[in-house]
Amino acid sequence: MGYDRVVGPHAITVGPIRHAQGAVALPGSKSISNRVLLLAASAAGPTRVKRLLDADDTRVMVTALRALGVRVTEDGADLEVLGASARFPNDRAKLFLGNAGTAMRPLTAALAFAGGHYELDGVARMRERPIGDLVDALAALGADITYLGAPGFPPLAIAPARPLTTETVSIKGDVSSQFVSSLLMAAPHIAPAEGLTVEVSGNLVSQPYVVLTLRLMERFGVTAARDGLAFRVPRATYQSPGEITVEADASSASYFLALGVLAGGPVRVEGVGEASIQGDIAFARVLEAAGGEVTWGPDFIEARAGTQPLRAFDLDCSDIPDAAMTGAVVAAFASGRSVLRGIGSWRVKETDRIAAMATELRKVGAVVEEGPDWIAVTGPTAFHTAEIDTYDDHRMAMCLSLVAASGVPVVIRDPACVGKTFPTYFEELAALLASPQS
């Protein structure tokens, strides 16, 4: 079957994978889930949230909102959030946000002008993930934020802000688009009567995630005007849409689409397709560039191996940094040297993903070169079985499990780290390998 828990509770062996086919109903998008939770908490009226991702990062956000006094109740598979209209009931709280950047960054911006006293902290790795660009922008608007540890990094202490004296603020966008998204989501409550202009200085990485943020803000009744890298946000109170359904996770789709190409297929992912608002669906184009066959539907994507061996590719992946990790593994199966560019944000994720990916792919025989914002992979003539370290990074575990499609098994250490976004990943993988052809 190609999947076995043979090493113990802290490691599993995957493979060798001979063939994979079937369909996967994906979990909800992490990026959408945590944005929707915060927007719902900041809105006027109750919001029913359907198909919310149930994973570590969303549980962290729900726990934080409850600590702030927001009423979040479960109703079967749905959640109902009673919005607090930006002024959270509890004006003092200490929040532990794990390693969830999609909670730490947006909550920092939301609480900076909420009129209370708050402390935000996380795991050791979160204390190494930069937040200075966001804090600088908020401070320019009058926020009172103190670093409780190393300057530029959590933990943070937030006190009531000073009165706003400007209609324009600049923020850097070259480290993480989450800083820009966080400021935009908080902007309607910060803005003066004339509105607030958010100007992004330098490059803006992961632009589709900012577009996603703007689309979700619109669902809650606030429309920002965009002119290049400047955004004009009106002063407004978010209004509940009543009900909102979380789209399936396009980043998670990348593993199974790649599996379909690497292990024959067809493999279909359900819940995301042509109509998706997520930028990571563009990963399917990476597979096509490498020679895979992809079929699109309104709410599904299906992938299978092409008729020719996979070919090397050279792509700018700045718009799909999370899904690009899967592309680095696919590159190890291609003929020649592949280059993935524009991935500098990997350096400040759950781990330094460029260094981690290079280390682990070398273990299985690939030749890997790395730079500050790029990685080049030349696949081996024969893959080696290896024990894969995951660095407490969910995406490392899921991506590197695909190496087993080479026909050799790989041992994935600390597989439970996938609980951050996809707790049932290895069970879904096993189901695709259980066909008569596998």
C-alpha positions in Angstrom: 0.0 0.0 0.0 3.0 2.3 0.4 2.3 3.7 3.9 3.2 2.2 7.2 3.8 3.3 10.8 6.8 1.2 11.3 9.2 3.5 13.2 7.0 4.5 16.1 4.8 7.4 17.2 7.5 10.0 16.3 8.1 8.8 12.7 6.4 7.0 9.8 7.7 5.3 6.7 6.0 6.3 3.4 6.5 4.2 0.3 7.7 3.0 -1.9 4.8 4.5 -3.9 4.2 2.7 -7.2 0.9 4.3 -8.2 -1.6 6.7 -6.8 -5.1 7.6 -7.9 -8.4 8.8 -6.5 -10.0 11.9 -5.1 -9.3 14.0 -2.0 -11.8 16.4 -0.2 -9.4 19.0 1.0 -9.6 20.8 4.4 -10.5 24.5 4.5 -7.9 27.1 3.7 -5.8 28.2 6.6 -5.3 31.7 5.1 -9.0 32.1 4.5 -10.0 30.6 7.8 -8.0 32.9 10.1 -8.8 36.0 8.1 -12.6 35.1 8.2 -12.4 34.5 12.0 -10.8 37.9 12.7 -13.1 39.7 10.3 -16.2 38.1 11.8 -14.9 39.0 15.3 -14.5 42.6 14.1 -17.8 42.9 12.4 -21.3 44.0 13.6 -23.6 41.0 14.0 -23.2 37.2 14.1 -21.4 35.3 11.3 -21.9 31.6 10.7 -18.6 30.1 9.3 -18.9 26.9 7.3 -16.1 24.5 6.5 -13.6 26.2 8.7 -10.2 24.5 8.8 -10.0 22.4 12.0 -6.2 22.5 12.7 -3.6 23.9 15.1 -3.5 27.4 13.6 -7.2 28.0 13.6 -7.6 26.6 17.1 -5.0 29.2 18.2 -7.1 32.0 16.6 -10.4 30.8 18.1 -8.8 30.5 21.6 -7.3 34.0 21.2 -10.7 35.5 20.2 -12.4 33.9 23.1 -9.7 35.3 25.5 -10.6 38.7 24.0 -14.2 38.2 25.0 -15.6 37.3 21.6 -18.3 34.7 21.7 -17.4 31.8 19.4 -19.8 28.8 19.5 -19.8 25.5 17.8 -22.9 24.3 16.0 -22.2 20.9 14.5 -19.5 21.4 11.9 -20.0 25.2 11.8 -18.9 28.0 14.0 -20.8 31.1 14.9 -18.9 34.2 15.8 -20.7 37.1 17.4 -18.8 40.2 16.2 -17.5 42.8 18.6 -17.2 45.7 16.1 -13.5 46.2 16.7 -13.7 47.0 20.4 -13.1 43.6 22.0 -15.0 43.0 25.3 -11.8 42.2 27.2 -9.3 45.1 27.3 -6.6 43.0 28.9 -5.4 39.7 27.7 -2.3 37.5 27.3 -2.4 35.6 24.1 -0.3 32.6 23.2 -0.3 32.1 19.4 1.9 29.1 18.9 3.6 29.4 15.5 0.6 30.8 13.7 1.8 33.8 11.6 -1.8 34.1 10.3 -2.8 34.8 13.9 0.2 36.8 15.3 0.4 39.4 12.5 -3.3 40.2 12.1 -4.0 40.2 15.8 -1.1 42.6 16.4 -2.7 45.1 14.0 -6.2 44.6 15.2 -5.3 45.0 18.9 -2.9 48.0 18.3 -5.9 50.3 18.2 -8.4 48.4 20.3 -7.8 50.6 23.4 -6.6 47.9 25.7 -3.5 46.2 27.2 -2.4 43.0 25.5 0.6 40.7 25.3 1.2 38.4 22.3 3.7 35.5 22.4 4.3 32.2 20.7 6.7 29.2 20.5 10.4 29.6 20.2 10.3 29.8 16.4 7.7 32.5 16.5 10.1 34.6 18.5 12.5 34.3 15.5 10.0 35.3 12.9 10.2 39.1 12.1 7.3 41.4 12.8 9.2 44.7 12.8 7.9 46.0 9.5 4.3 45.8 10.7 5.1 47.3 14.1 6.9 50.2 12.5 3.9 51.0 10.3 1.5 50.7 13.2 3.8 52.9 15.4 3.8 55.6 12.6 0.0 55.7 13.1 0.3 56.1 16.8 0.4 52.5 18.1 2.1 51.9 21.4 3.9 48.5 21.0 6.9 47.3 23.0 9.1 44.4 22.2 9.4 42.2 25.3 12.4 40.3 23.8 14.6 40.9 20.8 13.7 44.1 18.9 11.7 43.3 15.7 10.3 40.0 17.0 7.6 38.8 19.3 6.7 38.7 22.2 4.9 42.1 22.1 3.2 44.3 24.6 0.4 46.5 23.3 -1.0 49.6 25.2 -3.7 52.1 24.0 -2.6 54.0 20.9 -2.2 57.7 20.6 -4.6 59.7 18.4 -4.1 59.3 14.7 -2.6 62.3 13.0 -2.1 61.1 9.4 -4.0 59.8 6.4 -1.1 57.9 4.9 1.2 55.1 6.1 4.0 53.3 4.4 4.8 49.6 5.0 7.5 47.3 3.6 6.2 44.4 1.6 9.3 42.5 0.7 9.5 40.2 3.7 5.9 39.0 4.2 2.6 39.9 2.6 1.0 39.1 6.0 2.2 42.5 7.2 0.3 44.3 4.5 -2.8 42.1 4.8 -2.8 42.7 8.6 -2.7 46.4 8.2 -5.4 46.4 5.6 -7.8 44.4 7.7 -7.3 46.7 10.7 -7.4 49.9 8.5 -11.2 50.5 8.5 -11.2 50.9 12.3 -8.0 53.0 12.3 -8.8 55.3 9.4 -9.8 59.0 9.8 -13.0 60.1 8.3 -11.3 60.7 4.9 -9.9 57.2 4.8 -6.4 55.8 5.2 -3.9 55.2 2.4 -1.6 52.2 2.9 1.4 52.5 0.6 3.7 49.5 0.1 7.3 50.4 -0.3 9.6 48.2 -2.3 8.4 44.9 -3.7 5.3 43.1 -2.5 5.8 39.4 -2.2 2.9 36.9 -2.4 0.6 39.5 -3.9 -2.3 37.0 -4.4 -2.6 36.8 -0.6 -3.2 40.5 -0.5 -5.8 40.2 -3.2 -7.4 37.4 -1.1 -7.5 39.7 1.9 -9.2 42.5 -0.1 -11.8 40.0 -1.5 -12.6 38.8 2.0 -12.9 42.4 3.3 -15.4 43.0 0.6 -17.5 40.0 1.8 -17.7 41.9 5.1 -18.8 45.1 3.5 -15.5 47.1 3.1 -14.1 47.9 -0.3 -10.6 49.3 -0.6 -9.5 51.1 -3.7 -6.2 50.0 -5.2 -3.7 51.9 -7.3 -0.7 49.8 -7.9 0.9 49.3 -4.5 -1.3 51.9 -2.8 -4.5 51.0 -1.1 -7.2 53.5 0.0 -9.3 52.1 2.8 -12.4 53.9 4.0 -13.3 54.3 7.7 -16.0 51.8 8.3 -17.4 49.0 10.5 -17.3 45.5 9.0 -20.8 44.1 8.5 -21.5 40.4 8.9 -22.4 38.6 5.6 -24.5 36.3 7.8 -22.9 33.2 6.5 -19.6 32.5 4.8 -18.1 29.2 3.5 -14.4 28.7 3.7 -12.9 27.5 0.4 -10.7 24.4 0.4 -7.0 24.9 0.9 -5.1 25.5 -2.4 -1.7 25.1 -0.8 -2.7 21.6 0.5 -3.9 20.8 -3.0 -0.4 21.0 -4.3 0.8 17.8 -2.6 -1.9 15.7 -4.1 -1.7 17.3 -7.6 2.0 16.6 -7.6 1.4 13.1 -6.4 -0.9 12.5 -9.4 1.9 13.6 -11.8 4.7 11.7 -10.0 2.8 8.5 -9.4 0.6 8.1 -12.5 -2.8 9.4 -11.3 -5.2 10.6 -11.9 -5.6 12.4 -8.6 -8.4 14.9 -8.1 -8.6 17.5 -5.4 -12.1 18.7 -4.6 -13.2 22.0 -3.2 -10.9 24.3 -5.2 -10.8 24.9 -8.9 -11.1 27.6 -11.6 -13.3 29.7 -9.4 -10.9 29.8 -6.5 -9.9 33.1 -5.0 -6.5 31.6 -3.8 -3.3 32.3 -5.7 -1.8 28.9 -5.0 -4.0 27.2 -7.6 -1.3 28.6 -10.0 0.8 25.6 -8.7 -1.0 23.5 -11.3 0.7 25.6 -13.9 4.1 24.5 -12.5 3.1 20.9 -13.0 2.1 21.7 -16.6 5.4 23.5 -17.2 7.1 20.3 -16.0 5.1 18.1 -18.4 2.2 16.9 -16.2 -1.4 16.8 -17.4 -3.9 19.0 -15.5 -7.7 19.1 -15.9 -9.6 22.0 -14.5 -13.2 22.2 -13.2 -15.1 25.0 -11.4 -14.4 23.3 -8.0 -11.9 20.6 -8.8 -8.5 20.1 -10.3 -7.1 16.8 -11.5 -3.6 15.8 -12.4 -1.8 12.8 -13.9 1.5 11.9 -15.4 2.2 13.2 -18.9 3.3 11.0 -21.8 7.0 12.2 -21.5 9.4 12.3 -18.6 9.3 15.5 -16.5 11.4 18.3 -17.8 13.3 21.0 -15.8 11.8 24.4 -15.3 12.9 27.9 -14.3 10.1 29.9 -12.6 9.4 33.0 -10.6 7.4 31.6 -7.6 7.1 34.9 -5.6 3.3 34.7 -5.9 3.0 31.0 -4.7 5.7 30.6 -2.0 4.0 27.9 0.0 3.0 25.8 -3.0 6.4 26.3 -4.5 7.9 24.0 -1.8 6.1 21.2 -3.5 7.6 22.4 -6.8 11.1 21.9 -5.3 10.3 18.2 -4.7 8.8 17.8 -8.2 12.1 19.3 -9.6 14.0 16.4 -8.1 12.0 14.1 -10.5 12.7 16.3 -13.6 15.4 15.9 -16.1 18.0 18.7 -15.7 18.4 21.6 -13.4 15.3 23.4 -12.2 15.3 26.8 -10.5 12.6 28.3 -8.2 13.1 32.1 -7.8 11.4 34.7 -5.6 11.2 32.6 -2.5 13.1 34.7 0.0 10.0 34.6 2.3 10.9 30.9 2.9 13.7 32.1 5.1 11.3 33.5 7.7 8.6 30.8 7.8 8.1 28.0 10.3 11.7 27.2 9.6 14.3 28.5 7.1 12.7 26.5 4.4 15.4 27.1 1.8 18.1 25.7 4.0 15.8 22.9 5.2 14.7 21.9 1.7 18.3 21.8 0.5 19.4 19.6 3.4 16.6 17.1 3.0 16.7 16.8 -0.8 20.4 16.2 -0.6 19.7 13.3 1.7 17.8 11.5 -1.1 20.4 12.2 -3.7 19.5 15.5 -5.3 22.1 18.1 -6.2 20.9 21.4 -4.6 22.2 24.9 -4.8 20.7 27.8 -2.8 20.8 31.5 -2.7 19.1 34.2 -0.6 15.8 33.9 -2.5 16.2 31.0 -4.8 16.9 27.2 -4.9 18.1 25.1 -7.8 17.5 21.3 -7.8 19.0 18.7 -10.1 17.4 15.3 -9.6 19.4 12.2 -8.8 19.9 9.3 -11.3 18.7 7.1 -8.4 16.9 8.2 -5.3 18.2 7.1 -1.8 16.0 6.1 1.1 16.5 8.6 3.9 15.2 9.8 7.3 13.6 13.2 6.7 13.8 15.8 9.4 10.7 18.1 9.3 11.9 21.0 11.6 8.4 21.2 13.2 7.2 22.5 9.8 4.0 21.0 8.4 4.9 21.7 4.8 8.3 20.0 5.0 6.6 16.8 6.2 4.0 16.8 3.4 6.3 17.9 0.6 9.1 15.4 1.4 6.6 12.5 1.7 6.3 12.7 -2.1 9.9 11.5 -2.5 8.4 8.0 -2.0 6.9 8.3 -5.5 10.5 7.6 -6.7 10.1 4.0 -5.7 12.1 4.1 -2.5 10.7 4.5 1.0 11.3 7.6 3.1 11.0 8.0 6.9 9.2 11.1 8.0 10.2 12.2 11.4 7.7 14.0 13.6 4.7 13.5 11.3 2.3 15.0 13.8 3.6 18.5 12.7 1.0 18.3 9.9 -1.6 19.1 12.5 -0.8 22.8 12.0 -2.9 22.8 8.8 -3.8 19.2 7.7 -4.1 16.8 10.6 -5.4 13.9 8.3 -2.8 14.3 5.6 -1.1 10.9 6.0 -4.5 9.2 6.1 -5.6 10.9 2.9 -2.3 9.9 1.3 -2.8 6.3 2.4 -6.2 6.2 0.8 -4.8 7.3 -2.6 -2.3 4.5 -2.5 -4.8 1.7 -1.7 -6.1 1.2 -5.2 -5.6 -2.2 -6.9 -2.9 -0.6 -9.1 -0.7 0.7 -6.2 
